Amino acid sequence: MTEKILLVDDERNVLDALKTALRREFDLYTAQGGAEGLKSMGRNGPFAVVVSDYKMPGMNGVEFLEHLRKLAPDCVRIILTGHGDLESAIAAVNQSEVFRFLTKPCPTQVLCKALRDGLTKYRRDVLGVKAADALLRVLSGSEAEALAAEPVLGDARLTQRERSIAARIRRGNSTKEIAEALDLSPRTVETYRDNIRKKLGIANKKINLKSYLSSAF
């Protein structure tokens, strides 16, 4: 699956230049101004990452991203700003929960890295949750639901062994029991448990893995 990125700026020549520089690596859409950006959300969304210029007539970048936060809270938001607007951009990080702000002129490699980081955050925060839901459907034993879940499980990159261990965790098997059943060492099972947590976005050990896997049923 290719996640889409929206670039918003009031200057068409800036948008064209960015699209030319970035289109080989990313699936890009452009919108000329905040109002067009909101329309594009409805026409072409959902977007994984949205990059907006700060200074735009009618609706500035902070206002646009605040609207966007309410419409699409999962979207990763990035703002581009001139050096004279740094204080406003910093305020936007808190007000609109902006992931990152970049100063203009922004080198292509810096913008590319920010977009890659934004996509990584989106995949971890959003697709990781979907992957967990898909895993739970597979563990429920429904063949039809398992088939529908396969594309999302691909995003989680869970191996067959990890799925097997996750199923046993959900059934309440201890690490020792899983190790004996699968002819593994307890330490190896713990490593698998850690990998499952990381891939499902629940690396925090305060979250009980069995409870997490069971809670969706």
LUMLUMKE-79860 format. One line per 10 residues: number of its first residue (from 1); their letters; for each residue x, y, z of C-alpha. Coordinates in nm, 2 decimals. Layout:
REM LUMLUMKE-79860
NUM = A = X,Y,Z ~ ...
This chain:
REM LUMLUMKE-79860
1 = MTEKILLVDD = 0.00,0.00,0.00 ~ 0.13,0.35,-0.10 ~ 0.03,0.62,0.15 ~ -0.06,0.96,-0.01 ~ 0.10,1.29,0.08 ~ -0.06,1.63,0.03 ~ 0.14,1.95,-0.03 ~ -0.04,2.28,0.04 ~ 0.10,2.62,-0.07 ~ -0.06,2.94,-0.21
11 = ERNVLDALKT = 0.21,2.96,-0.49 ~ 0.16,2.72,-0.78 ~ 0.52,2.75,-0.89 ~ 0.63,2.63,-0.54 ~ 0.40,2.33,-0.56 ~ 0.51,2.24,-0.91 ~ 0.88,2.25,-0.81 ~ 0.81,2.04,-0.50 ~ 0.62,1.78,-0.70 ~ 0.89,1.76,-0.96
21 = ALRREFDLYT = 1.16,1.70,-0.69 ~ 0.96,1.45,-0.48 ~ 0.73,1.26,-0.71 ~ 0.98,0.98,-0.79 ~ 0.97,0.87,-0.42 ~ 0.63,0.97,-0.30 ~ 0.26,0.96,-0.40 ~ 0.19,1.33,-0.41 ~ -0.11,1.56,-0.44 ~ -0.11,1.94,-0.43
31 = AQGGAEGLKS = -0.35,2.21,-0.32 ~ -0.32,2.58,-0.38 ~ -0.42,2.73,-0.04 ~ -0.59,2.60,0.27 ~ -0.94,2.60,0.13 ~ -0.83,2.38,-0.16 ~ -0.64,2.17,0.08 ~ -0.96,2.09,0.28 ~ -1.14,2.01,-0.04 ~ -0.86,1.78,-0.15
41 = MGRNGPFAVV = -0.90,1.59,0.18 ~ -1.25,1.50,0.07 ~ -1.17,1.43,-0.29 ~ -0.84,1.25,-0.27 ~ -0.79,1.15,0.10 ~ -0.71,1.00,0.33 ~ -0.36,1.13,0.34 ~ -0.08,0.99,0.56 ~ 0.12,1.32,0.57 ~ 0.02,1.68,0.49
51 = VSDYKMPGMN = 0.28,1.95,0.45 ~ 0.15,2.31,0.46 ~ 0.32,2.65,0.41 ~ 0.27,2.88,0.70 ~ 0.21,3.21,0.53 ~ -0.10,3.18,0.30 ~ -0.38,3.44,0.24 ~ -0.72,3.37,0.37 ~ -0.63,3.07,0.59 ~ -0.27,3.05,0.72
61 = GVEFLEHLRK = -0.09,2.72,0.77 ~ -0.17,2.69,1.14 ~ -0.54,2.75,1.08 ~ -0.55,2.50,0.80 ~ -0.37,2.23,1.01 ~ -0.60,2.29,1.30 ~ -0.90,2.22,1.07 ~ -0.71,1.92,0.94 ~ -0.65,1.79,1.29 ~ -1.02,1.78,1.36
71 = LAPDCVRIIL = -1.11,1.63,1.02 ~ -0.83,1.37,1.00 ~ -0.66,1.33,1.34 ~ -0.45,1.04,1.22 ~ -0.28,1.25,0.95 ~ 0.08,1.35,1.03 ~ 0.11,1.73,0.99 ~ 0.42,1.92,0.89 ~ 0.45,2.30,0.85 ~ 0.70,2.50,0.64
81 = TGHGDLESAI = 0.79,2.85,0.77 ~ 1.02,3.14,0.71 ~ 1.27,3.23,0.97 ~ 1.06,3.53,1.07 ~ 0.77,3.31,1.17 ~ 0.95,3.06,1.39 ~ 0.76,3.16,1.71 ~ 0.43,3.11,1.53 ~ 0.55,2.77,1.40 ~ 0.66,2.66,1.74
91 = AAVNQSEVFR = 0.32,2.75,1.88 ~ 0.16,2.55,1.61 ~ 0.34,2.24,1.73 ~ 0.13,2.26,2.04 ~ -0.19,2.41,1.90 ~ -0.23,2.18,1.60 ~ -0.01,1.89,1.72 ~ 0.23,1.95,1.43 ~ 0.48,1.66,1.39 ~ 0.76,1.88,1.26
101 = FLTKPCPTQV = 0.82,2.23,1.13 ~ 1.08,2.31,0.87 ~ 1.23,2.65,0.78 ~ 1.24,2.79,0.43 ~ 1.42,2.75,0.20 ~ 1.41,2.38,0.28 ~ 1.67,2.16,0.10 ~ 1.51,1.87,-0.08 ~ 1.69,1.61,0.12 ~ 1.57,1.76,0.45
111 = LCKALRDGLT = 1.21,1.76,0.33 ~ 1.24,1.40,0.20 ~ 1.37,1.29,0.54 ~ 1.08,1.47,0.71 ~ 0.83,1.30,0.48 ~ 0.99,0.96,0.54 ~ 0.98,1.02,0.92 ~ 0.62,1.12,0.89 ~ 0.53,0.81,0.70 ~ 0.70,0.60,0.96
121 = KYRRDVLGVK = 0.50,0.77,1.23 ~ 0.18,0.71,1.04 ~ 0.25,0.35,0.98 ~ 0.35,0.29,1.35 ~ 0.06,0.49,1.50 ~ -0.22,0.41,1.25 ~ -0.14,0.09,1.06 ~ 0.01,-0.07,1.37 ~ -0.34,-0.05,1.53 ~ -0.50,-0.19,1.22
131 = AADALLRVLS = -0.25,-0.47,1.20 ~ -0.33,-0.56,1.56 ~ -0.70,-0.58,1.48 ~ -0.62,-0.79,1.18 ~ -0.41,-1.03,1.39 ~ -0.70,-1.07,1.63 ~ -0.93,-1.16,1.34 ~ -0.69,-1.42,1.23 ~ -0.66,-1.56,1.58 ~ -1.04,-1.59,1.60
141 = GSEAEALAAE = -1.03,-1.87,1.35 ~ -1.26,-1.71,1.09 ~ -1.12,-1.80,0.75 ~ -1.31,-1.53,0.57 ~ -1.19,-1.26,0.81 ~ -0.84,-1.39,0.80 ~ -0.83,-1.36,0.42 ~ -0.95,-1.01,0.44 ~ -0.69,-0.93,0.70 ~ -0.39,-1.05,0.50
151 = PVLGDARLTQ = -0.30,-0.71,0.34 ~ -0.29,-0.54,0.67 ~ -0.09,-0.83,0.83 ~ 0.17,-0.77,0.56 ~ 0.22,-0.42,0.71 ~ 0.29,-0.57,1.05 ~ 0.54,-0.82,0.90 ~ 0.44,-1.09,1.15 ~ 0.60,-1.43,1.08 ~ 0.41,-1.75,1.10
161 = RERSIAARIR = 0.60,-1.84,1.42 ~ 0.50,-1.50,1.57 ~ 0.14,-1.57,1.48 ~ 0.15,-1.91,1.64 ~ 0.30,-1.77,1.96 ~ 0.05,-1.48,1.97 ~ -0.23,-1.74,1.95 ~ -0.09,-1.92,2.25 ~ -0.05,-1.60,2.44 ~ -0.41,-1.52,2.38
171 = RGNSTKEIAE = -0.51,-1.86,2.51 ~ -0.33,-1.79,2.83 ~ -0.02,-2.01,2.79 ~ 0.28,-1.90,2.99 ~ 0.63,-1.85,2.84 ~ 0.74,-2.18,2.98 ~ 0.44,-2.36,2.83 ~ 0.49,-2.20,2.49 ~ 0.86,-2.29,2.50 ~ 0.78,-2.66,2.58
181 = ALDLSPRTVE = 0.51,-2.68,2.32 ~ 0.72,-2.54,2.04 ~ 1.05,-2.69,2.15 ~ 1.21,-2.34,2.21 ~ 1.40,-2.19,2.50 ~ 1.21,-1.95,2.73 ~ 1.45,-1.68,2.63 ~ 1.37,-1.73,2.26 ~ 0.99,-1.71,2.34 ~ 1.05,-1.38,2.53
191 = TYRDNIRKKL = 1.23,-1.25,2.22 ~ 0.93,-1.34,2.00 ~ 0.70,-1.17,2.25 ~ 0.91,-0.85,2.23 ~ 0.90,-0.86,1.85 ~ 0.52,-0.91,1.85 ~ 0.48,-0.61,2.08 ~ 0.71,-0.39,1.86 ~ 0.53,-0.48,1.54 ~ 0.19,-0.42,1.69
201 = GIANKKINLK = 0.29,-0.09,1.84 ~ 0.26,-0.19,2.20 ~ 0.63,-0.20,2.31 ~ 0.53,-0.06,2.65 ~ 0.56,-0.35,2.90 ~ 0.30,-0.20,3.12 ~ 0.04,-0.32,2.86 ~ -0.04,-0.69,2.92 ~ -0.01,-0.86,2.59 ~ -0.27,-1.13,2.66
211 = SYLSSAF = -0.52,-0.87,2.77 ~ -0.45,-0.67,2.47 ~ -0.50,-0.96,2.23 ~ -0.82,-1.07,2.41 ~ -0.98,-0.72,2.45 ~ -1.11,-0.71,2.10 ~ -1.34,-1.01,2.15
